[in-house]
Amino acid sequence: TNEVILPITVTDNKGRFVSNLEQKDFRIEDEGRPQKITYFYHDTPGTRQHTVIGFLVDMSSASLIHWDKFKDATKEMIWGLLPNDPNYTGYLISYGTTAELAVNTSFDPDKLTDRVDRMKPGGGAALYNAIHMACTDRKLVPGEPYQPRRVIIIIGDGHDTASEYTLDQVVELAQRNQVTVYGVSTLAFGSSSDDSDNLERLAKETGGHVEYPLNSPYSDVSGYLSTPSDDGNYALHVGTGGYTSALASAVNKSVQSLQGEITTQYILRYRPDIDPETAYKDKRRIKVDIPTLPAGSVKVQARQYYYPNAVIQ
């Protein structure tokens, strides 16, 4: 590794993006050793760093129940993040029993959304194969991963039933390819899944995070606590317009939050100055903090480590 790339999100205690920081505010440590920042960039409205974004969509049977809402959400994300500009490209991978590169890297959002319209859930889930495909088997854009940088958005619940690769393998592959992973969980309200931890790990270890739009979609609805019902939907019953509206609103808020994060990040780079005593490590810990602000006043979200050796294909 000649240079480490760090997309960084900073939020306050209310979850609002902190957008007025400068290079001097950040401190980076590599295995405890302070590093010199060699590049600083801040995404702001109208001046977003070039990106290549992979949209990985769960087409297993588990997605059937709310697919209409997540289909619309996926299309909104594509249109929001790909402004029909060659500097902002994307690709689409659907994964059911197998992973398929549905649309190769393109700056035309309609190519992706047209294909999303034709997708139908059913079968198993090969999530890890889809991540491997995103890292190794698509058309690259000149300049990756510096300009543009690499992002993956997984629209699914994190479960995998059909991959030949393991979670450990694809986490390492994403790290080595300097990919930031985000998730929009499709886990239904009232449901639980051990597999959701897989999505969390993919995001956390690469510097991203997971949105859970269906975790509590009714919390703002009058009667949520005062009029519970057996179906778990409280004041809103299945089949009513209010039920559908609450779900759609929750999904839309998650999409907007994710788009806001991806387009308002700080991008830092540094050339590792390695302590000879830790030179043997092939997985190196990174720590990012902001010493110019009071401890606990902000949350810093960044990748936790990197691999200094060559990319494994």
Secondary structure as the mmCIF struct_conf table of DSSP 4:
data_model
#
loop_
_struct_conf.conf_type_id
_struct_conf.id
_struct_conf.beg_label_comp_id
_struct_conf.beg_label_asym_id
_struct_conf.beg_label_seq_id
_struct_conf.end_label_comp_id
_struct_conf.end_label_asym_id
_struct_conf.end_label_seq_id
STRN STRN1 VAL A 4 ASP A 12
TURN_TY1_P TURN_TY1_P1 ASN A 13 LYS A 14
BEND BEND1 GLY A 15 GLY A 15
STRN STRN2 PHE A 17 PHE A 17
HELX_RH_3T_P HELX_RH_3T_P1 GLN A 23 ASP A 25
STRN STRN3 ARG A 27 ASP A 30
TURN_TY1_P TURN_TY1_P2 GLU A 31 GLY A 32
STRN STRN4 ARG A 33 PRO A 34
STRN STRN5 ILE A 37 HIS A 42
STRN STRN6 THR A 44 THR A 44
TURN_TY1_P TURN_TY1_P3 PRO A 45 GLY A 46
STRN STRN7 THR A 47 THR A 47
HELX_LH_PP_P HELX_LH_PP_P1 ARG A 48 HIS A 50
STRN STRN8 THR A 51 ASP A 58
BEND BEND2 SER A 60 SER A 60
HELX_RH_3T_P HELX_RH_3T_P2 SER A 61 SER A 63
BEND BEND3 LEU A 64 LEU A 64
TURN_TY1_P TURN_TY1_P4 ILE A 65 HIS A 66
HELX_RH_AL_P HELX_RH_AL_P1 TRP A 67 LEU A 81
BEND BEND4 ASN A 84 ASN A 84
TURN_TY1_P TURN_TY1_P5 PRO A 86 ASN A 87
STRN STRN9 TYR A 88 TYR A 95
BEND BEND5 GLY A 96 THR A 98
STRN STRN10 ALA A 99 SER A 106
BEND BEND6 PHE A 107 PHE A 107
HELX_RH_AL_P HELX_RH_AL_P2 PRO A 109 ASP A 117
TURN_TY1_P TURN_TY1_P6 ARG A 118 ARG A 118
BEND BEND7 GLY A 123 GLY A 123
HELX_RH_AL_P HELX_RH_AL_P3 LEU A 127 THR A 136
BEND BEND8 ASP A 137 ARG A 138
HELX_LH_PP_P HELX_LH_PP_P2 LYS A 139 VAL A 141
TURN_TY1_P TURN_TY1_P7 PRO A 142 TYR A 146
BEND BEND9 GLN A 147 PRO A 148
STRN STRN11 ARG A 149 GLY A 156
BEND BEND10 GLY A 158 GLY A 158
BEND BEND11 THR A 161 ALA A 162
BEND BEND12 GLU A 164 TYR A 165
HELX_RH_AL_P HELX_RH_AL_P4 LEU A 167 ARG A 176
TURN_TY1_P TURN_TY1_P8 ASN A 177 GLN A 178
STRN STRN12 VAL A 179 SER A 185
HELX_LH_PP_P HELX_LH_PP_P3 LEU A 187 ALA A 188
TURN_TY1_P TURN_TY1_P9 PHE A 189 GLY A 190
TURN_TY1_P TURN_TY1_P10 ASP A 194 ASP A 195
HELX_RH_AL_P HELX_RH_AL_P5 SER A 196 THR A 206
TURN_TY1_P TURN_TY1_P11 GLY A 207 GLY A 207
STRN STRN13 VAL A 210 GLU A 211
TURN_TY1_P TURN_TY1_P12 PRO A 213 LEU A 214
BEND BEND13 ASN A 215 SER A 216
TURN_TY1_P TURN_TY1_P13 PRO A 217 ASP A 220
BEND BEND14 VAL A 221 VAL A 221
TURN_TY1_P TURN_TY1_P14 SER A 222 SER A 226
BEND BEND15 THR A 227 THR A 227
TURN_TY1_P TURN_TY1_P15 ASP A 230 ASP A 231
BEND BEND16 GLY A 232 GLY A 232
TURN_TY1_P TURN_TY1_P16 TYR A 234 ALA A 235
BEND BEND17 LEU A 236 LEU A 236
TURN_TY1_P TURN_TY1_P17 VAL A 238 GLY A 239
BEND BEND18 THR A 240 THR A 240
HELX_RH_AL_P HELX_RH_AL_P6 GLY A 241 ILE A 262
TURN_TY1_P TURN_TY1_P18 THR A 263 THR A 263
BEND BEND19 THR A 264 THR A 264
STRN STRN14 TYR A 266 TYR A 270
HELX_RH_3T_P HELX_RH_3T_P3 PRO A 276 THR A 278
TURN_TY1_P TURN_TY1_P19 ALA A 279 TYR A 280
BEND BEND20 ASP A 282 LYS A 283
STRN STRN15 ARG A 284 ASP A 289
TURN_TY1_P TURN_TY1_P20 PRO A 291 THR A 292
BEND BEND21 LEU A 293 LEU A 293
TURN_TY1_P TURN_TY1_P21 ALA A 295 GLY A 296
BEND BEND22 SER A 297 SER A 297
STRN STRN16 VAL A 298 GLN A 301
STRN STRN17 TYR A 305 TYR A 306
BEND BEND23 ASN A 309 ASN A 309
HELX_LH_PP_P HELX_LH_PP_P4 ALA A 310 ILE A 312
#
